[in-house]
């Protein structure tokens, strides 16, 4: 038994030695191949560096023109709401579609949308391209619009507040009319505070760069080479392309309307914005097309205003805005303080009647324990006391007036 185990172990050892020898041979072969491949790569890299040097020398001599900037673009120009591709071989019109939330629809609504989309596909007699563009939501323009609107609301609120103060001080209006004016002031104040909250929340949302929106487009093409008559000039071809594309676009918009999708044809400026975002994805988030068009690069050296004058105007504008804001805040604070003082004086003047009313209310609430007879007598006692106080107050006033008259006669 021991001899057999020794023989087995020897066989296993011999087998392992053979495998180790094979692996060492494979390792040395791979090393040799790696050295040869490195030599080949070094030779190729030397050749490529020499070629790049030659190209750089040629490019340094070459002059770039305006045409070379547009050489990588696939279109020539945008004209009459159409994108004209290179050498006027293709004309494009783009339809912007408003998306719908299919997941939130009921079963009947989903079925109608699917049926409408099926009809849309069946009515297509020409190829189309669906293009989806993802953009970062820019809230800067919305915030500036909100601020302009809020300034109008603030001015209206100040004017309403001042009108109400004038009516109160004039004492020519009844209590019901003053209540209506006060309700209008409260409405304007609530609207102003609501606008402030909207601007604050929108500014907080603008710091989030992950707010994205998707815009959906349908691209329609027209090829002049499909014309049977080749004797048209360029202007006639462009007119034919526009009429053909416009007819197709209106047909698509009508078909999509059955699905609940609204569409519109992009004009030239909107087409430029579409292409601008497509070619400048990162820059368009900071510097959009409207800012680029209104920048006035050609006026930089000729008609640009003096820097100091421009800064002075901005400072004057800021002083005026801050002064108006401070004045409005002072008016708001003063009006609130006047209202509080008026309410306090009114309450102090009516304190006795308020006490009597509350005492009567407490007695009425405990009528089931006191009984009706006791309740009525207690209320009569309170009424007599209030009448005696009023008579006593009137007598005191008469005495004070009489003493004043005697002092004047003396």
Buried (B, 14 or more C-beta within 10 A) or exposed (E): EEEEEEEEEEEEEEEEEEEEEEEEEEEEEEEEEEEEEEEEEEEEEEEEEEEEEEEEEEEEEEEEEEEEEEEEEEBBEBEBBBBBBEEBEBBBBBBBBEEBEEEEBEEEEEEBBEEBBEEBEEEEEEEEEEEEBEBBBBBEEBBEEBEEEBBEBBEEBBEBBEEBBEBBEEEEBEEEEBEEBBEBBEEBBEBBEEBBEBBEEBBEEBEEEEEEEEBBBBBBBBEBEEBEEEEEEEEEBBEBBBEBBBEBBEBBBEBBEBBBBEBEBBEBEBBBBBBBBEEBEEEBBEEBBEEBEEEEEEEEEEEEEEEEEEEEEEEEEEEEEEEBEEEBEEBBEEBEEEBEEEEEEEEEEEEEEEEBEEBBEEBEEEEEEBEEEEBEEBBEEBEEEBEEEEEEEEEEEEEEEEEEEEEEEE
